[in-house]
Amino acid sequence: MHAMLFDGSAPQLRETEWPDPVPAAGQLLIDIDACGVCRTDLHVVDGELDHPKRPVIPGHEIVGRVAALGAGTTGFAVGDRVGVPWLGHTCGHCRFCAAGRENLCDMPGFTGYTIDGGYAERTVADSRYCLHVPERYTDVEAAPLLCAGLIGYRTLAMAGDAEHIGIYGFGAAAHIVAQVARYQKRSVYAFTRGGDAAAQQLAMRLGAVWAGGSEEAPPHQLDAALLFAPVGALVPQALQAVVKGGIVVCGGIHMSDIPSFPYAFLWGERRVVSVANLTREDGAAFMRIANEVPLKIETTAYPMADANRALDDLRGGRVSGAAVLTMR
């Protein structure tokens, strides 16, 4: 099969022929139709995440069709459309798994990072961690739901019942979570790179009440700020924008160093927290919302062979919405 491979020798992928995977017990063999290009993939290729499997096929926003079932597999049938997210495996017995916090598992497996992912024509995945995808979305539209949507949903959930939500970094995750927040009757304030008129216009089209540069003060104090841009300097900026008792939620897996800031920015019972991975319940809950709410998924599609161009466009801030690779 054709695949895009990262071997660590250079900050780019190489197109290669790779052996077809064979499903083990409990696994699905999946013919891939689309795979989202996530900032996490970029962190892997740019060496900002330690210890990826090498070589590894990146990609963890996978949508395809079940081609075959490993022994004992339940919950799916050949021909079903299936989504494969970032969380690919957990141990099931560490203290975090035992407490229902499998997103913090001590011995996890992550799709496209420690397990071969979706920048390929086929993959295998543990059926217990796969998701049924709402039929209202095309394959290209559905792919970003598998991480941008899921992580955005978990990030928003950590904001509790906050009414006024600031979103910093208006890319793939933000443009989905903004719609979920509006569905929940919250007010959304979008913060983009300075002068990024296209992202600000997208935010307003999707229901934001205000959009501006990340250095600007919003017209209303925020109850919560969700950070999707991997820029540590945004943390003290967001702390200054949230009301006393407010929360700043860092939604990325990697962020540049957070600069020092006066304790006064944090005082008043403000909090800074991070989001780590997801749980299977997150996946089921978000897919229920995605089935109920007609989310508008903005995508830019690339052939799989152009994966390096997609990553470079993401690196340079040239992608509107979510970048998605197509396989057929």
MIMI-504549 format. One record per residue: y, x, z of N, C-alpha, C, O in turn; residue in three letters. Coordinates in steps of 0.2 Angstrom, whole numbers, plus 5000, padded with zeros to 4 digits. Example, Ala and Ser with C-alpha at 12.3 -4.5 7.8 and 13.67 -1.06 7.14 Angstrom:
# MIMI-504549
497250665039497850625039498450665039498350715042ALA/498950645035499550685036500050645039500650675040SER/
# end
This chain:
# MIMI-504549
499450045000500050005000500650045000500650105002MET/501250024998501850054998502150045005502149995008HIS/502450105007502750095014503350155014503350195010ALA/503850135019504350185020504250215027504150185032MET/504150285027503850325032504450365035504850395032LEU/504450365042504850415046504450465049504050455053PHE/504550535047504150585050504450635054504250675057ASP/505150625055505550665060505850725057506150765060GLY/505650735050505850805047506550795045506950845044SER/506850735044507550725041507750655043507350615045ALA/508350645044508650575046508650525041509150495039PRO/508050525038507950475032507150455031506750495034GLN/507050405028506350385027506150405020506550425015LEU/505450415019505150435012504750375010504350355014ARG/504750365004504250315001503650345000503550404997GLU/503050315002502450345001501850285000502050225001THR/501350314998500750264998500350275005500250335007GLU/500150225008499850225015499250185015499250135012TRP/498750205019498150165019498250095021498650085026PRO/497950045018497949975021497749975028497150005029ASP/498049935032497849935039497249885039497149835035PRO/496849885044496249845045496349815052496449845057VAL/496349745053496449715059495849725064495249705062PRO/496049745070495549755075495449685079495749635077ALA/495049685084494949615087495549595090495949635093ALA/495749535089496349505092496949515088497549495089GLY/496849555082497449565078497449525071496949495069GLN/498049515069498249485062498349535057498649585058LEU/498049535051498249565045498749525042498649465040LEU/499349555040499949515038500149545031500349605031ILE/500249505026500649525020501349515021501549455022ASP/501749565021502449555023502849535017502849565012ILE/503349485019503749465014504449495015504849505010ASP/504649495021505349525023505349555030504949545034ALA/505749605030505849645037506549655038506849695034CYS/506849635043507549655045507649725047507249755049GLY/508249745045508449815047508949815053509449785053VAL/508649835058508949835065509349895067509149955065CYS/509849895071510149955073509649995077509750055077ARG/509149965080508650005084508250055079508150115080THR/508150025073507850075068508250135066508050185065ASP/508950115066509450175065509450225070509450285069LEU/509350195077509350245082508750285082508750345084HIS/508150255079507550295079507650355073507450415075VAL/507850335068507950385062508550435064508450495062VAL/509050415067509550465069509350505076509750545078ASP/508750495078508550535084508850515091508850555095GLY/509150455091509450435097508950405102509150385108GLU/508350385100507850365104507250415104507050445099LEU/507050435110506550485111505850455110505650405111ASP/505450505107504750495107504450435103504050405105HIS/504750425097504450385092503750405090503650465090PRO/503250365088502650385085502850425079503250405075LYS/502550475078502650515071502050535068501550565071ARG/501950515061502450475058502450405060501950385063PRO/502950365058502950295060503250255054503750285051VAL/503050195053503350145049503750105053503550065057ILE/504450115052504950075056504849995054504549975050PRO/505349955058505349885056505049845061504449845062GLY/505449805065505149755070505449685069505449645074HIS/505749665063505949595062505549575056505749565051GLU/504849565057504449555052504249485050504149445055ILE/504249465044504049395042503549405037503649435032VAL/502949365037502449375032501949315033502049265036GLY/501449325029500849275029500249305032500049365030ARG/499849275036499249295038498749305033498549255029VAL/498449365032497949375026497249375029496849365025ALA/497149395035496549405038496549405046497149425048ALA/496049385049496049385056495549435059494949435057LEU/495749475064495249515068494749465072494949405073GLY/494249495074493749455078494049425084494449465088ALA/493949365086494149335092494849315092495149295097GLY/495249315086495949295086496049225086495649185082THR/496449195090496649125090497349115089497749165090THR/497549055088498249035087498549035081499149015079GLY/498249075076498449075069497849065064497349075066PHE/498049045058497549035053497749075047498349085046ALA/497249095042497449125036497949085032497849025032VAL/498549115030499049075026499649055030500149035028GLY/499549055037500149045041500649095041500549155040ASP/501349065041501849115041501949135048501849095053ARG/502049205049502049235056502649275056502849305052VAL/502949285062503449335064503249385069502849365074GLY/503349445068503149495072503849525075504249555072VAL/503849525082504449555085504449625088503849655087PRO/504949645091504949715094504349725099504049775099TRP/504249675104503749685109503049675106502949615104LEU/502649735105502049725102501449725106500949705104GLY/501549745113500949755117501249765124501749805125HIS/500949745129501049755136500349765140499849745137THR/500349805145499749825149499449765152498849755153CYS/499849715155499649655158499449665166499349615169GLY/499549725168499349735175499749785179499649785185HIS/500349805176500749845180501149795185501149735184CYS/501549825189501949775194502449735190502549675193ARG/502749755185503149715181502849655177503049605178PHE/502249675174501849625171501649575176501649515174CYS/501349595181501149555187501649505189501549445192ALA/502249525189502849485191503149445186503749415187ALA/502849435180503149395174503749435171504149395168GLY/503749495172504349535169504049585164504149645164ARG/503649565159503349605154503749645150503549695147GLU/504449625149504949665146505049735149505249775145ASN/504849745155504949805159504249845160504249885164LEU/503749825156503049845157503149925157503449955153CYS/502649955161502650025161502350065156502450125154ASP/501850025152501450055147501550005140501049975138MET/502149995138502249945132502049975125502050045125PRO/502049935121501949955114502549925110502649865111GLY/502949955106503449925102503349935095503249985092PHE/503449875091503349875084503849915081504449915082THR/503649965076504150005072504350065076504850095073GLY/504050075082504350135086503750165089503650225087TYR/503250135092502650165095502050135091501450155092THR/502150085087501650045083501950045076502550025075ILE/501550055071501850045064502149975063501849925065ASP/502649975060503049915059503049885052502549895048GLY/503649855050503649815044503949845038504049805033GLY/504149905037504449935031503849955027503750005025TYR/503449905025502849915021502649845018502949795020ALA/502149855014501849785011501349755016501349685015GLU/501049785020500649755025500649785032500849845033ARG/500449745037500449775044499949735048499649685046THR/499749765053499349725058499749725065500149765066VAL/499549665068499949655074499449615079499049575077ALA/499549625086499249585091499449515091500049505092ASP/499049465089499149395088499549365094499849325094SER/499349395100499649365107500449375107500749345111ARG/500649425103501349435103501749415097502349425096TYR/501349385093501649355086501949285087501749255092CYS/502349265083502749205084502649155077502649185072LEU/502649095078502749045073503449045071503849035076HIS/503649045065504349045063504548975060504148945056VAL/505048945062505248885059505348885052505548925049PRO/505048825049505048825042505748815038505848825032GLU/506248795042506848775039507248845037507748835033ARG/506948905038507248965036506848995031506248995031TYR/507149025026506849065021506549135024506749145030THR/506149165021505849225024506449275026506449305031ASP/506949285021507449335022507949305028508149345032VAL/508049245028508449215034508049225041508349235046GLU/507449215040507049215047506949285050506949285056ALA/506949335046506849405048507249425054507049445059ALA/507949415053508349435059508249395065508449415071PRO/507949335065507849295071507349335076507349325082LEU/506949385073506449415077506749475081506349495086LEU/507349495080507649535085508349525086508549515092CYS/508749525081509449505082509549435086509949435090ALA/509149385084509149325087508849325094509149305099GLY/508249355095507949355101508349395106508349375112LEU/508549455105508949495109509549465111509849465117ILE/509849435106510549395107510449345112510849325116GLY/509849305111509649255116509549275123509849245127TYR/509249325124509149355130509749375133509849375139ARG/510149415129510849435132511249375134511549375139THR/511249325130511649265132511349235138511749215143LEU/510749225139510449195145510649235151510649205156ALA/510749305151510949345157511649325159511849345164MET/512049295154512649275156512749215160513249185162ALA/512149185162512149125166512449065162512449055156GLY/512849025166513248965164513948985162514348935162ASP/514049045160514749065158515049025153514649015148ALA/515649005153515948955148516248995143516248985137GLU/516749045145517049085140516749155139516749195143HIS/516449155133516049215131516349265126516549235121ILE/516449325128516649375123516049415120515649435124GLY/516149425114515549455110515849515107516349515102ILE/515649575109515949645106515449665101514849685103TYR/515649675095515249705090514949645086514449615088GLY/515249625081515049555077514649575071514849565066PHE/514049595073513549605068512949555068513049495069GLY/512349585066511749535066511649495072511549435071ALA/511549525078511449485084512049445086511849385087ALA/512649465085513249425087513249365083513449315086ALA/513149365077513349315072512849255073512949195072HIS/512249275076511749225078511849195085511849135086ILE/511949235090512049215097512749175097512749125101VAL/513249185093513849155093513649075092513949035095ALA/513249065087513048995085512648965091512748905092GLN/512248995094511848975100512348955105512348905109VAL/512848995107513348985112513748925110513948885115ALA/513948915104514348855102513948795103514148745105ARG/513248795101512848745102512748725109512648665111TYR/512848765114512848755121513548735124513648735130GLN/513948725119514648705121515048755125515548745129LYS/514948825123515348875126515848895121515848885115ARG/516448925124516948955119516749025118516649065122SER/516849045112516649115109517249155107517649125103VAL/517349215109517949255108517549325104517149355108TYR/517749335098517449385094517849455094518449445092ALA/517549505096517849575096517549615091516949625091PHE/517949645086517649685080517949755080518449765084THR/517749795076518149855074518849835072518949785069ARG/519349875074520049865073520049855065519849895061GLY/520349805063520549795056519949765052520049755046GLY/519349745055518849725051518949645050518649605053ASP/519349635045519449565043518849525041518849465043ALA/518349555038517749515036517349495042517149435042ALA/517249535047516949515052517249465056516949415059ALA/517949465057518349425060518349355057518249305060GLN/518349355050518349285047517649255048517549195048GLN/517049295047516449275049516349235055516049185056LEU/516649275061516649245067516949175068516749135071ALA/517549175064517949105065517549055061517548995063MET/517249075055516849025051516248995056516048935055ARG/516049035060515449015064515648985071515248975075LEU/516248975072516448935077516848965083516948935088GLY/516949035082517349065087518049035088518349015083ALA/518349035094519049015095519549065094520149045093VAL/519349125094519749185093519349245090518749255092TRP/519649285086519349345084519849405083520449385081ALA/519749465086520249515085519849585086519249585087GLY/520249635086519949705087519749715094519949675099GLY/519249755095518949765102519449795107519349785113SER/520049825105520549845109521049795111521449805116GLU/520949735108521449685110521249645116520649635118GLU/521749615119521549565125521449495122521949475118ALA/520949465124520849395122521349345125521649365130PRO/521449285122522049245125521749205131522149165134PRO/521149215133520949185139520449235143520049265139HIS/520449235149520049275153519249255151519149195151GLN/518849305151518149295149517749285156517849315161LEU/517249235156516749235161516249285160515949305165ASP/516049305154515549355152515749385146516049355141ALA/515549445145515549485139514949515137514549545141ALA/514749505131514049525128514249585123514649575119LEU/513949645125514049705121513549715116512949735118LEU/513649715109513149735105513249795101512849825098PHE/513949815101514149885098513849935103513949925109ALA/513549985100513250045105513850095107513750155106PRO/514350065109514950105111515150105118515350045121VAL/514950155122515050155129515750135132515850115137GLY/516250155127516950145129517150075130517650055133ALA/516750025127516849955127516749925134516949875136LEU/516349965138516149935145516749925149516849875152VAL/517149985150517749975154518249925151518649885154PRO/518349925144518749875141518549805142518949755144GLN/517849795142517549725143517649705151517849645152ALA/517649755155517749735162518449715164518549675168LEU/518949745160519549715161519749645158520249615160GLN/519249625154519349565151519049505154519149445153ALA/518549525159518149475162518449455169518849495172VAL/518449395171518749365177518349395183517749415182VAL/518649385189518249405195517549365195517549305194LYS/517049405197516349375197516049375190515449345190GLY/516349395185516149395179515649455177515549495182GLY/515249445172514749495170514849525163515049485158ILE/514649585163514649625156513949635155513649675159VAL/513649615149512949625147512849665141513149655136VAL/512549725142512449775137511849755133511249765136CYS/511849735127511249705124510849755120510349745117GLY/511149815119510749865115510249915118510349915124GLY/509849945115509349985118509650055119509350105122ILE/510250075115510550135116511250125115511550085112HIS/511650165119512350165119512650235121512350275124MET/513250245118513550315119513750315127513750255130SER/513950375129514050375136514650335138515150325135ASP/514550305144515150255147515650305150515450345155ILE/516250305148516750345151516950325158516850265160PRO/517150365162517350355169517950305169518350295164SER/517950255174518550205174518650195182518250205186PHE/519250165183519450155190518950095193518750055190PRO/518850105199518450055203518749985202518349935203TYR/519449985202519749925202519449875196519549815196ALA/519249915190518949875185518349835187518249775184PHE/517949865191517349835193517449785199517049745200LEU/517949805203517949765210518049695208518249675203TRP/517949655213518049575212517349555210517349495207GLY/516849585212516149565211515949555204515549515202GLU/516349595200516149595193515449635192515349685197ARG/515049625187514449665186514349685179514549665174ARG/513949745179513749775172512949775172512749805177VAL/512649745168511949745167511749765160512149755155VAL/511049785159510849795153510249745151509949715156SER/510149735145509549695143509049745140509149795136VAL/508349735143507849785140507249735137506949705140ALA/507249745131506649715127506649645127507249615128ASN/506049605128506049535128505349515131504949565131LEU/505249455132504649435134504349385129504749355125THR/503749365129503449315125503749245126503849205121ARG/503949235132504249165133504949165130505149115128GLU/505349225130505949225126505849205119506249165116ASP/505349235116505149215109505049145108505349115103GLY/504649115112504449045111505149005112505248955109ALA/505549015117506148975119506648985113506948935111ALA/506749045111507249055105506949015099507348985096PHE/506349025097506148985091506148915092506248875087MET/506148885098506248815099506948795097507148745094ARG/507448835100508148825098508248835091508648795088ILE/507948885088508048895080507848845076508048825071ALA/507348805079507048755075507448685076507548645071ASN/507848685082508248625083508948635080509248585077GLU/509248695080509848705078509848745071509548795070VAL/510248715066510248745059510648805059511248805057PRO/510448855061510848925062510948945055510548945050LEU/511548965054511748995047511649075048512049105051LYS/511149095044510949175045511249205039511049195033ILE/511749245040512049285035511649355034511549385038GLU/511449365027511049425026511349455020511649435016THR/511149525020511149565014510549595012510249625017THR/510249575007509549595005509449655001509949664997ALA/508949695002508849754999508149764997507749745001TYR/507949794991507249804990506949854995507349894998PRO/506349854997506049895002506249975000506350015004MET/506149984994506350054992507050084993507150144993ALA/507450034994508150054996508250055004508850045006ASP/507750065008507850055015508350115017508750095022ALA/508350175014508850225017509550195015510050215019ASN/509650165010510350135008510550085013511150085016ARG/510050045015510149995020510350025027510849995030ALA/510050075029510150105035510850135035511250135040LEU/510950165029511650205029512250155029512750165032ASP/512150095025512650045026512750015033513250005035ASP/512150015036512249985043512550045047513050025052LEU/512450105046512750155050513450165049513850175053ARG/513650145043514350145041514750085042515350075040GLY/514450035045514749965046514949925040515349885039GLY/514449935034514649905028514149845027514149815021ARG/513849815032513349765031513649695034513949705040VAL/513749645031513949585033513349545036512849525032SER/513349525042512749485045512249535046512349585050GLY/511649525043511049565044510749595038510749555033ALA/510549655038510249685032509449665033509149665038ALA/509149655027508449635027508149665021508449665015VAL/507549695022507149725016506749665013506449625017LEU/506649665007506149615004505649655000505749714998THR/504949635001504449664999504149644992503749684989MET/504349584990504049554984504549524979504449504974ARG/
# end
